[in-house]
């Protein structure tokens, strides 16, 4: 095996498929990354500005060249402004996802969305009550209609604060109110962030960064939280289910359809179509043993959490899965979809189909999905995938899949604990579990695929720290076996005992990227039970391989909510030591938490363990020296 492949990914399937891609002369994300080297140092430091056409401008980090842009903006302003715009884009992405689900709920309520229905009526009523909507004497569809309207109001400018902020501990809300960063409207905060970063508006870097935290909170406690809750209401609240992961989930003798993206509105209809008896019979008539639906990225995670659908891989696997020659169709919606996929698919027989009016890609057919036609379109696409089965060439599926358990919603976790967080609190107090960490985020070709996620999780569970994860991180640890039914043996003695008693793995899959809010809700439940703030808990967050603007927004709302957060790649802020110092030190006095940057997951694990023991000490719990 070429050492180059092992240097790009720790996964066996990834290494073997990289070898095949090279033989097939298929360009991958790693090839394009290497072609970009050396990348722009000004951009890496956040010192380039393209906001207006008096520029573009850049600041000399060595003090020998220009120290101000044409307008007079210095390094602090330019770096802060660039970071703020990243957060605004990330918050907009997740929040627009939430808006899409509100629109589906509204169409369901009005009887205009064939195939969709309310699958968790109890959660519908529970969330409606948080919006002041009574369920008395109303059917589910009426409640859904009123909830959709109320949630749409959270996107506007008529409220003083978002509805779901009430879920946060009182002490945390007091922090936000004192700073004036409690978000007022989901769209409002993003619009204001973009306004402030226009030339000639907010040129105080500290003021800019406070609004960035407010914008991020409008995502975490607004758009993303709405997206998660409505996905549960429409498609079912996740429960533990056994599944399988890695490229080995593809079937040589079945029609293979891959769903990719983030919005379950499309993938849920594709799943229903794949289970249709008439389409299964059509597949059999073409010589296929069945229809195999698998996921990549967060659309796959949504299906895994609710239906146990297998996962073929995470972000950096999306091109490689096509090189197997086994994928008859890939159906995409939006976010994290490489524009290169159409080119890669053209080397094989794979049909590529985009489905969102917001997301079109070169080399893909566009078949737009809306609530009123989604069921019909999904059936048509599955039928076309079946027809494409007979066009396959050579198929190469190099590995066997790994089993995993997923589906750990907050409701499931609390249910396993008897309906209350008290058993978890007791385990924390006794030291049986030292703390908990949420590992989230992406893959990044700058980092060996999955190495950061897997190494960090391994070191944490070995030291009796419970790990919950989402998104591409969750797929990485699943591929490594940390979510297998017998994975408790990988944990330290305290965590192992808890996992064995509850029948859970030491790394719990909590969902897709928007489902990071489940971690906030669980942390709030712990803080409320202890009568304290989230910032006092022995918990942390980490994004060892992040790349996207969404991840910056997630990290910002974690920190603004009081969660110490360790990043792997450095964000583009090193051009301003003032900004760096605020993010890594100063925010401790502002919101009770900071960012840390540590690309080495071994060192990141040590930093997190020290933080957890310090928080234990602050709560008067037994602490260890790390």
N, C-alpha and C positions, 0 to 999 in steps of 0.2 A: 504493500500500500504506500503510495506517494505521501511523504511527510507533509506536503502542502495541504492535502485534504484533511489530515489530522489536525493541522494548525488552524483550519477554518472552522471545524466543528468537532465536538466530542462524541457525536452520535454516529453509530455504526452505519445506519441507513444513509445518513447525510454524506459520510465519507465515500461509500460505495456509489452513490448516485452522482457525486461530484466527479468521480472517475468516469462514469458513463457519460456525463454531460461533456466532459473534455473529449472523449472518443467520438461523440456525436457532433462535436464542434458547436455546442450550445453555450452561448455566453450567459454567465450567471451574475448575481449581485456582487459576488466577491471579485470577479474579473473587472467589473465596472468600478468597484471601489479602488482596486489597484491602479486602474487607468487614471483615476482622479488624483493620485498622489504626486507630489505633495499638495495637500489641500491648503486653501488660503489661510494664512496665519492671522490676518486681520479679522476675517470672519470667525475663526475659531475663538478669538478673544472678544468678539462682539464689538469691534472697533470700526466696522464699516457701516455707513448709513446711506440708504437709498430712498429715504422717505420723501424727498422732494427733488426737483430737477435743477436746483442750484448746485446740487451734487451730481454724481455720488461723491461722498467724502470718506476719508479715513483718518484716524488718529495714529500718530507714530508712538508705539508703546515704549520706545527707548528715549523719548524726549528730544530727539534730534530733528524731527520733521514737524509737520503741523500738529498743534495741540488743540485746535478747535476746527469745527466744520465751517463752511461758508456762512451759516446763520449765526455762528458763535457757540454752538453746542459743544461741550467738552466731553471727555471720555465717560464721566459719570452719567451724563444725560443720555448719550448715545447707547451705552451698554444697557442702562435701565429701560430705555424705550424699546430696544430690540427684544429684551426679555419679556416685557409687558405684551408686546404684539404676539409673541409665541404663546403666552398664556391665553390671550384673547382668542387666538385661533383654536387652541385646544379646547377651551371652554365652549366655543361656538360649535365645535364638532360633536361633542357629547350632548350638548343641550339641543341641537337640531335633531339628533337621534331621539331624544325624549319627545320633542314636538311631533315627530312622525308617529310615535306610538299613541299620543293623545288623539291625533287625527284618525287613527285606526279605531280606537275606543269609541270615538264619536260616531264613526260610520257603523260600527257594530250596534251601538245603541239605536241608531235610526234604521236598522235593517238593510243597510246598503253594502255589507261586507260578507258576501257568501263565503263560507268556509271558516270564518273566524267566529269565536264565541267566548263567553266568559267562562274560564275554567277554574278560577278560584273565587267563588262568590263571597266567601267569608273575608278574604283579604280585600275584596272590593268594598265591602261594608266597613271594614276596619279603617282603610285609608280614607274613605269618604267621610267618616266621622272626624278625622283629623282636619278635614276641610269644612267642618261644621254642617255636613249634609246628613240629615236624619234618614234612616232606612225604613222607618215605620210606615207601613201601608204602601210601600213602593216595590215594584218588581226590579229585578237586577238591571234591566235595560234602562229604566228611568234613573236609577242611581248612577249608572255608567254615564248617561248623558249629562247629568248634573256635575259629576266628577270631572269629566272632560272639560266642561266649561270653566270650572273652578281652577283646574290646572293650567288652562290657557291664560287665565288671569295672572298666574305667577310669572308668565313671560313678559308681561307688560310693565307699565309704570305707575299703576294706580295704587299699589300697596306700599306700605312702609317697610315691610320685611317679608321674606319668603315664608310660606306656610310651614314647610318641613323643618325650618330652623328650630322649631319647638322640640324636636327630637334630641337636640344637643343638650348636654347638662346645663343647668342654670348658670354655673360658674363660667362655662365656656361662652355662653351668650353674653354674659356681663363683660367679658374681655372684648368681644366684637363690638358691643355697644359703646364701650369706653373709647375704642379706637375709631369708631364711626365706619366700620367695615362690614357691618351686617348687610348682606345683599338685599336690594329692594325689588329688583326684577331681573329675571334671567337674561333677557335680551338687553335690558337697560345697562347692565354692568359691562357687557361686551361693547355696546355702542359707545358708552362713556370712555372705555379704555381706548378705543380707536380714536375717539375725539381728542382725548388728552395727549395722545402720541402724535397727532398732526403737528406740523411745524407751527411754532408760535403759540402753543397752548400751555400744557404743564411742563415746565422745565426745572422742576425740583425733583431730583432722582428719588428722594425718600417718599415724597407724595405719590409719585408714579408707582412705586413698589407697593405702597399700601392699597392703592386702587387695584393693583394686580392681584393681591390677596383677596380683595373683595370679589373680583371677577372670578377667581378660582373657586371661591366659596359658592358662588352662584351656580357653578357646575356641580360641585360635590354635594351640596345640600339642596340643589335645585334640579337642573336638567338631568344629570345622571341618576339622581335618586328617583325622579319621576320615571325615567326610562326603566329602571330596575323594577319598580313597583308595578308599572303597567305591564311589563313583560310577564311578571308572575300572575297578574290578574287575567291576562289574555291567554297565556300559554301554560300556566300552572306553576306553582311555587316548587322549586327543586327539592327533590328527596334523594337520598343516597341510592346510587345504581352502579352496577358493575359495567365497565366498558373496556375498550382496548385503544392503544395509542401506538403511533409511529407509522411509517409507510407500509408496514406489513399488514395494515388493516385493509388494504386493497385486495380484491379477489380476482384471480386470473380468469375464473369461469363465470363471473357475474358482470353485469353492467355496473360500472363505477361512476358515480356522480359525486363531485366535490362541491361543497358550498363554501364560499369565502367572503369575508367582510365582517359586519358587525350587527346588522339589524335582523332580528328573528322574524320579522314580518314576511320576508321572502322565504327563508329557509324552512319555516314551519309548514308552509304550503307545499314546498317541494317534498318534505318528509311525508305528508299525507298522500301525495301523489305516488310516491315510491311504494307505499303500502297498499295501493289500490289493486284489487284482485284482477281487473281486466288488463292493467298494465303489466302485472306480474306474468299473466298468461301470454301477453305479447312478447315479453322478454324470453319466455320459454320457447316460443315459436321461432325465435332468432338463434336458439342454441345456447342461451344464457341460463345459468342455474338460479338466477335471482337478480334483484336490483340492490346494489350495495351503496348506501349513502354514507359519506364520511365528510368531516369538516377540517378546515384549517383556519387558524386565527379565531376571532371571537364569535363569528357566526357559528362555527363548529362548537365552541364552548357553550353557547346558548343551547344547542341541541343536546350536547353531552349532559348538561346539568338537568335537563327536564326529561330526556328520552333515552339516555344512555347511548346516543349515537357515537360511533368511534371517531377518533381524531387522527388524521394522517400526519399532522405536524403543526408547527408554529410559523412565525413570520418568514424566517429564512429557509423554510422548507417549501414555500409555495411554488417556486420555480422547479425545484428538484422533483416534486411529486409528479410533475408533468413528464419528466424524462423517463419515468417507468414505462411509458407507452400504454399504461393500463387505464388512464382516465378518459372516459368517453365524453364527458362534459364537465366543465367547471362553470358554476353559476355564481356571479359576484354581485354584491350590493355596493357598499362604500367603506372607505377608510382602510389604510394599510395595504391597498391593492397595487402592486407594482405595475407601471405602464408597460413593463417588459413582458408580461405574461402572454399577451397575444402573439408576440414574436416567438417565444419559446414553444407555445402550443402549435404554431404553424410547422414546426419541425416534426410533429407527430400527427396523429389523427384527431386530436382533442378539439372539440367545439368549445369556444369561449363565448359566454353570454353575459352581458351587463344588464342590470334590471332597474337601476335607479335613475330618475330624471336628473339627479344631481351629479352622477358619476358615469362618465363615458370614457372609453379606453381605446387606443389604437389596436386594430387587429381583433376586435370583439364585435359580435353581433349585438345589437341593442334591442331588448324586448322589455318594454317598460311595465313594471308591476304597480298596480294601485289596489286598494282594498276591494274594489268592485270587480276586478278581473284576475286577482292573484291566483285563485284556485284554478281557474281555467288556463291561465298562462303556465302555471306549474305543471299541470298535466300535459300540456303541449310540449314543454321542454323535456320532460321525462320521456315522453314518447320518442322525441327526436334523438335523445341520448341512446335509447334502445336501438333505434335504426342505425346509429353510428357504431354500435358494438361490432358489427360485421366488417367494419373498415379497419380494424386494428392490424398493426404490424407486429413486430417483436415486442413481447412483454417481459419486463425485468422487475421483479419484486424481491429485493435481496435479503429481507429479514422477516422474522416472525414477530407478531405484535406483542406488546407488553400489556398485561391486565392492569386495570386501575379502578378505583372507586371514586366517583365524583358526585356532585349534587348537594353540597353542604350550604344551604341557606341559613340565615340567622334562625329562622323558625325550626329548622332541622337540628341545629346545634343545641339550641335551648331545649328542644324536645328530648334530645338524648340525655340532657342533664336534668330531666324531670320538670321542664317548663320554667326554670329559673336559673340565673347565672351563679347561684350560690355554690354549687359543687365546684365550679371552676375557680371561684373566689377562694374557697377552702383549700383547693390544691395550690393556689398561688400563695396563700398565707403560710401553709406548711412548708413550702419550698419544693413540693413534689414536682410542680411545674414552676420554673423560674420566671417565665414571662411568655409573651406571644409576639410574633412578628408577622407583618403582612409583606410578602414578596410579590411585587407587581411589575408590569411593564413588558417590554418588547424584546426582540433580538436586534443586534446591531453588528454589521460586518466588521466594525472596529474591534470587536471582542469575539473570541472563539465561541461559536454558537453553543448556548446552554451552559457554558462553563461557569459563568457568574451565578446563575440561578441555582444550579445543582450544588456547587461547592458551598455556597452560603447556606442553603437549606440543610445540607449534610452536617455542617459544623453546628448549626443551631439546634437541630433535633438531638444530636449527640450530647448536647449540654442541657437537655430537658427544657428546651424552649419550643413551645407549640408554634408551628408555622401554618398560616393560611395564605393562599395565593390565588391569583386571578390571571386571566389573559395568557400571553405567551409564556410567562413564568410558570403558570400552572401546567402547561403542556410539557415544558422542559422537565419538571420534577416528576411528572407522570411517566415520561419516557425513561427516566432514571430508576423507576421502580419504587419511588417514595410514596406512591398512592396505592400500591398493591395491598391486598387484604392481609398479607403477612408482613407488611412494612414496619410494624411496631418494633420488630427486632433490631431495626437500624437506630432506634432512639435510645437515649440515656435511660437509666433504670426507673426514674420517676415518671417520665413521660410514657415510657413503655408500659408501665403498669396501668396508667390511666387509659391509654389507647386499647390495651388488651381487654380491660374491663368494659369499655364502651363499644368495642368492636369497630374502631375507627383507625385510619392510618395517622401517622404523626404529621402529615402535611395534608391539609384539607382544601379541596378545590372549591372555591366560593364563587366561581363564575367568570364572566367576561370582564372587559375593561370598565364598562359602566358599573359593574357590580362591585367595584372597589368601595362603593358606598355601603355595602353590607358590612365591611370592616368598620366603618364609622359607626354604624348602628350598633354593632356588637360592642365596640369600645364604649359607646354611650351607655349601653345597658350595664356594663361593668362599673363605669364611673358613677352612675346613678345609684347602683346598689351599694357602693362604698361611700356615697355622699361626697364625692370629690370631683375633680376635673379630669378630662382625658389626659392632660399634660402631666398628671401625677401618677399615671399608671405605668407599670413595668412592660411597656410595649414599644414597638418601633415599626417603621416602614422601610422598605428598600426597593430600589429599582436598579438592579445590577447591570442591565443591558439595554437601557432605554434609548430610544431614538426620536420619538415623535413629539410634536407640540402638545398632543393630548397628555403625554406623560409629564410634561412640565406643569400643566394645569393640575394634574392629579397630585404631584408632589407638593405643589403650592397649597392645595386645599387640605392635604394631610398635615403639613406644618402649621397652617393657620388654624387647624382644629386641635393642635397641641401634640402632634405625633412627630417625634424625632425621625428624620428620614435620610437615609444614606443612598446617594446616587453613585452609579458606576462611572459612566462617562461624565466628564466635566461639562456643564452647560457653558454656552458662549458668553461668559461674564468676566473672565480674568483680565480684561482690559481696564477694569475699574476695581481697584482694591477696596474702595468704599463700598461698592455693591457686594463684593465677595465677603467683606467683613460683616455687613449687615445680615446677609443670608446665612452665614456660618456661625456667627456669634451674637450679633445685635438682636436678632429676632427672639432670642431666649428671654430678654427683658420685655419684649413686646407681646408675643403670643405664647411664650412658654415652651417653645420648641425651635429647632434650627435644622438646616440642611447640613449634611456632611458629604464630602466627595471622597470616595475610596475605590479606585478601580480594581484593587486586589481583593477578591472575596474573602480570603483568609483574614486579612486585616480588617475588612468590613465586619466580619463575624465577631472579632475581638472588640471592636468599637461598640457594636450593638450589645454584646454581653456586658461590657462595662456600664453602658447606659442603663440597662435593665437592673443591674445590681445597685446602681445609684438610686434609681427610682424605688426599689424595694427598701433601701435604707431610709428614704424619705417618708415612706409609709409605716416605718417601724417594723418591717418584716425582716426575717433572717436574711442576711446578705453575705455574699462570698467575695473574696478578692480575685480578680481576673487579671 
